[in-house]
Amino acid sequence: MTKFSSAFKLASTARLLRKICLVALTVPLLASSTISLATASEKEYEGNNESYAIGLWGDFPYSDEQATTGVPNLIADMNSQNLAFTVHDGDLKAGNSTPGSVTPTTCSNELYTQALGYFNSLKAPAVFTPGDNDWTDCDRPSNGGYNSRERLDYERQVFFSTKFSLGQRRLAQEVQTVPLCLSANNTSVACVENRRWTIGKVTYATLNIQGSCNNLCDTSPDPEEYAARNAADIAWMKETFQVAKARNSAAVMFISQGDPGWDKSDPTRSPVRDPMTLEETDGQPDGFQSFLLALRDEVIAFRKPVAYVHGDSHYYRVDKPFQDAKGRRLENFTRVETFGDNQANGNNDVHWVKVTINPRSREVFSYQPQIVPSNRVAVPAP
C-alpha cells in the first residue's frame, strides 16, 4: 500500500482556502505515482450556470492490447481535454479470463490494482461504478471461481473507502451510508459504491445495477443479494431526485453498468421488455422491472432532463427508448450507452463519450463521441 503522509502547504488566499482541501490518505493498492490530493466540494459549484464537459467510458480493458495500449491512449486523450470529471461505468475486464494473458484477466486482486492505476492517472476527478465482469461474474470458473459478494466487498475497500472520487484531483461526494446491501458474511453493509454529487446546476449519481440479470442468473444467482441491493438502488435513485429538486437542479444524470433493456427494439444486445408494463419478455430472470417502474414515476414527476448512462451491451448510442404506461415516449429522458469492447467483431472501439453540460440550455446535455485517434483501426487517423 502506498501512503500519502507528506503535508501539503495551504494556499495563502481565502479563495483557495475555501476551495481546496488538502488531505493525507492511505490509498490501498495504489499502482501509480504520487497524486495531487487537491479536492473540491460540491458547494464550490452551487449556483454556477457555466458550461463544462465530462467524460464517460467503460467496458475495458478486455485484452492485453487494450490494457497496455488502448486504455492508456484513451486516458491520454481525456487528459488532453478540460473535463470536470470522468466516469467509468463498470467492467474492468472481459466476462471470462484470457489464457496466457500477461495482464490481469481473472478477478484476482491484481485486476483492481491495475484499474486503480488507470483511474489515478486521470487528471480530472475519476468516478467508478462496478460492473458484472468485475464482481457478479467472478464466480465463473474461468474467472477464478471467487465468491461474488467477497469481490464486491473488496472493490468497496479498494475504490470506495473514502467520500472522495479517484483521480489526480478528487471530488467530494455524498455516499449511501445506510446499511442496505449484503456482504460476503451475510451481514448488512452500506452500499458505499452508490455516490452522488452536484456540479453547477446538475445532480449526478451512480447506481450498482448489473448485467447478467442483475445477479439473478449466470453461474451462481444470488436473489438475496439482488433484493437488498435493488432496494438500495431504488432508495438512492428516489433520494437523488429529491436532492435535485431541493437544489433546483436543471437536470439529473444516473450512471450504472447494466443495460436493463427498455423496449422490444434490440434483442441482439439487451433484454427485451414490454415498454408499457416494463416486464421482461425474453424468458430471462428480470432483475430490472421494479427499478424501472420506480424510475419512470420519478422521471415523469421531475419533468426536467434526465440522462441514464450505462455500458454492458457494448454499442455506442444516444436515444429515447423509455415510454410511459400508455406507450408514449418520455420526452425528457435520454439513454446514453458508452463504447465497449468489440474485438470479436474486428473492431477496437476503445473510445469515450464527451458530454457538454449547459444548464442554461433547454436540453442541458449534448453528446459527442470521442474517437481516440491512436485507437482507430479500419481508417487511420489523418
N, C-alpha and C positions, 0 to 999 in steps of 0.2 A: 504494500500500500504506500502511496506517495502522500506525504503530509505537508500541507502548506502551513508552515509555522512562522514564517517571517512576517513582521508587521509592516503594513503599508502606511505611508505618511499621508495624513489627511490634507486635502487641498485647503488653501488659505481663505478662499472666498465663501461667503454664506451660501451662495447658489450651489456650489459643489458639495458643501456640507449637507445640504438638504437632499441632493440627488444621488449621491454616491455612498454606498455602504461598503466599507472595506472589511472583509472578514477573513478569518483563517479557518479553513475547513479541511477535514480529512476526506479525501476523495478515494473511495475504495477502488482498487484495481486499475488505477489510472495508467493508461498506456501512452500518454502524450507528454509533451514538455510542459514547462511552467505556464500556468494560465493566469491571466488577469482576472481577479475576482471582483471587479467593479460591478455593482448590482444596481438595478433600477426598480423602484417601487411603482405599483400601479398608479399611485397618487400623482406622480410627476406628469402623467398624461391626461389627467382629468380636465375636461373642458377643452381639450385640444381638437380642433377640427381640421388640422392639416393632413394632407395625403401622405401615405407611406406605403411601403411594399413589404411583403413577406414571401418566404419560400417554402413550398410543400414538396415532399419526396417520400419514398418508401418502397418496400418490396425489393430491396437489395441490401447486401450483395448475395447473389445466388451461385457464384463460381469464384475460382481463384482469380480469373482475369478481372472480374468485377471488383473483387476485394482489393486487389493490388493496383489496379489501373483505373477502372471505370468510376468507382466511388471517389477516389482521390481527385479525379478530373472534375467530377460533379461538385465536390466541395470547393475546389479552387474556383469554379465558375460562380458559385454562390458567394464566395468570399470576395469576388471582384465587383460585386454589386452592393449597394447600400440597402440592407434589409433590416427591418425592425426585429424580426426573429425568424427562425425556421422550425418546421415540424416534420419529423419522420413518423409516418402513420403505421409503423409496425412491419414485422417480418425482417429480422436481421439475417436470415438465411433461407435457403430453399426448404421445401417441405420434407425432403429427405437428404441425408448426408451424401457426399460425393466420395466414393472410394479413391484413395490415393491423393486426396486434396492436400495442399500444403498450407492452406488457411483453414480456420475452424469451420466445419460444416455439420458437426453434431451439436447437441445442446450442452457441450462442456462449458466450464467456467471461462475458457479462453474465448469463446464466442462473444460473451458480454464485455470482456476486456477489449477486444477488437472494436466493438461498437462504441464503447466509451471513448476510445481514442478518436474515432471519427467525429463524434459529437463535440468533443472538446477541441477539435481543430477548426471548428466553425467560429468565425469572428462574432457573429450575431448570437444572441441567446438561442440555444438549441433545445427544443421540446421533443419528447418522445412518448408515444403510446404503444404498449406491447402489441405483438401480432401472434396469430396462432402458431406460426412456424417457430417462434421462439419461446412458447410455453405449452399451449394445449396439445400440440403435435409432438412434443418432446417424448411422449410415452411410446412412440413408434420405435420398434427395434432398430431401425436404420438410424435413428437419431440418438441412440444410446439407451433407450428404454428407461428414461427418467420418470420420476413422479411429476406430473404436470403442475400440481399445486406447489411443490417444492421449488420448481424452476421459476414460477411466478413470485414466490416469496424471495427468491434470490435476486430477481430483477428489481423488486422493490428495494432491496438492500443496496444494490449497485447504482441504480438510476434515480431513485426516489427517496433518498434518506434525508433530504432537507426540503425546505419550502422553495428552493431556488431551481431554476432550469439548469441545464448544462450549457456548454459553450464558453467561449473566452470572455464574453460579457453575459452576466447572468440576470435573469428576470425573476423577481419575487412573485410567487403565485399563491393563490388560495388552494388548499388541499382538502380533499374529502377525508375528514378525520374520524367520522362516526364508524365504529367497527361493524360493518355490514357484510364484509367478504369472509371467506373461509380460507384458513391456512392449511398447510400440509398436515398438521396435527389436529385438524378439525376444530380449532378454536376460532372465535370471531376476531377479525383484524380489520384495520382501516384499509380502505381501497385507495392508498396514497398515490397510485398512478393516475387517478382522476384529478385533474387540475383545472383551474380557471384563472383567467387574467383579463384585464381590460386595458386596451391601448387606444388613446383618443376616445372616440365615441363608439367603439365596437368591443363587444364582450366575446371571449373565446373560451372553449372548454374542450378537454379531452375526455373520452369515454372508453373504458375497456370492453369493447364489443368485438367479437372474434369471428373469423371464418370457421370452417369445419363445424357448421351448425351451431356456432357459439358454445362449443364444448358439449353438445348433445349427441354427437356421432363420432365416427372415426374409431381409433384403436380402443380407447377406454373412455366412453362417455361418462360425464360426471354431472348428473342432474342436480345434485345438492349444491355443488359449487356454482353451477349456472344460475339456479334460482336465487341464491344470495347475491351474486354479482349483478344479475339483471335488475333486482330490486334496487341495488345501489346505483346502477346506471340511470334508472328512471328517476330516482330521487335527485341525483346530481343534475340531470337534464332539466327537470322542473325547477329546481333551485336556481339554475343558471338563467332561465327566463325571468324569474322573479328579480334576480340581481340586475339583469339588463334593464328591466322596467324601472327599477329603483334608481338606476344610474342614468336613465333616459338615453340608453344606447341606441344608436341608429341602426344597428344590425347585430346579429349573433352568428358565430361560426362554431360548429362542432367538428372534431376530428376523431375518427376511430379507425380500426383496421378492417373489420369485416364488411363485405358487400352483402347487405341483407336481401337484395332484390326488392324492387319497388312495384313491378307490374309483370306482364307476361311477355315483354318485348325481347328479352335476351337470354334464352335458355342455355346458350353456349357458354355464358360467362358468370351467371349468377343464379340464385334461387328464383323460382317463378312463383308469383303470388297474385291473387285476385286484388286488383288495385283498389277496389271499394271496401272489401272486408279485411284486406291485408292478410288474408290467410294463405299460407304457402300451399301450392297445388301440385308440387312435383314429387310428393311421396316421402320427402326427407323430413327428419325431425325439425320442427320450426322453433328456432331459438331467437326469433326476432319480432314476432307479431305483437306481443304485449308492449314491447318498447315502441314499435312503430305507431301503434294506436295512440299511445300517450304522447308521442312526438307530434303526431298530426293535430291533436287537440291544441297543443301549445303553439304550433306554427300558425294555426288559424287565429288563435286569440292574440298572438303577438302582432300580426299584420305587417310588420316591417320585414326587410330582407333577412332570410335565414339561409346560410350555406351549410351543407353537410359534406365533409371531406372524408373519403375512405380510399383504401387500396384494395388488396385481396384478389381481384379478378384481372389485374394487370392490363388495363386498357384505358388510356387517357380519354376522358370525356367530360364535358360540361353540359348538363341537360336539366330538364324539369319533369322527372317521372312521377312525382308524388301527386296523388289525387285524393279528393275528399270522398265521403261515403256515397255520394251520388255520381262519382266518376268525373268530377270537374277538377281540372288542373289547379294545384295550389300555386298561384302566380308568384308569390313571394318566396318560394322555396327553390333552391338550386342544389343539385347533386354535383360534386366535383370528385372525379376519380383521378388519382395520380398515376404517373407512369409506373410500370413494373417490369420484371424480368420476362423476356420473350425469346430467349436464346434458342429454345426448341423450334421456333418458327423462323430462325435465321436472322432475328433482329436483336439488336443490343438493347435499345430503349432505356439506357441509364441516363435519364433526363429528369427535369424537375418542372414545377409549375410556379410561376410568379403571379402573385395576386396583388393588385394595386387597390388600396383602400382609400376611398374618398368619402368621408362621412357627409359631405355637403352635396353629394350627387344622389339622384333618386334611387339607383340600384346599389350603391355603396361599393360593391365588389366588381372588379373586372379581371379577367383571367388571360394569361399569356403563357403558352408552353415555351419552355427554355430548352432548346436542343443544344446540348453541350457539344461544341464544335469538335473537340478531340475524341468524342464518343460516337461520332457519325460512322456508319458502316457502308450503306448502299451508295450514298452520294457524298463524296469527300467535301469537307468544308472549303469554300472558295478562298 
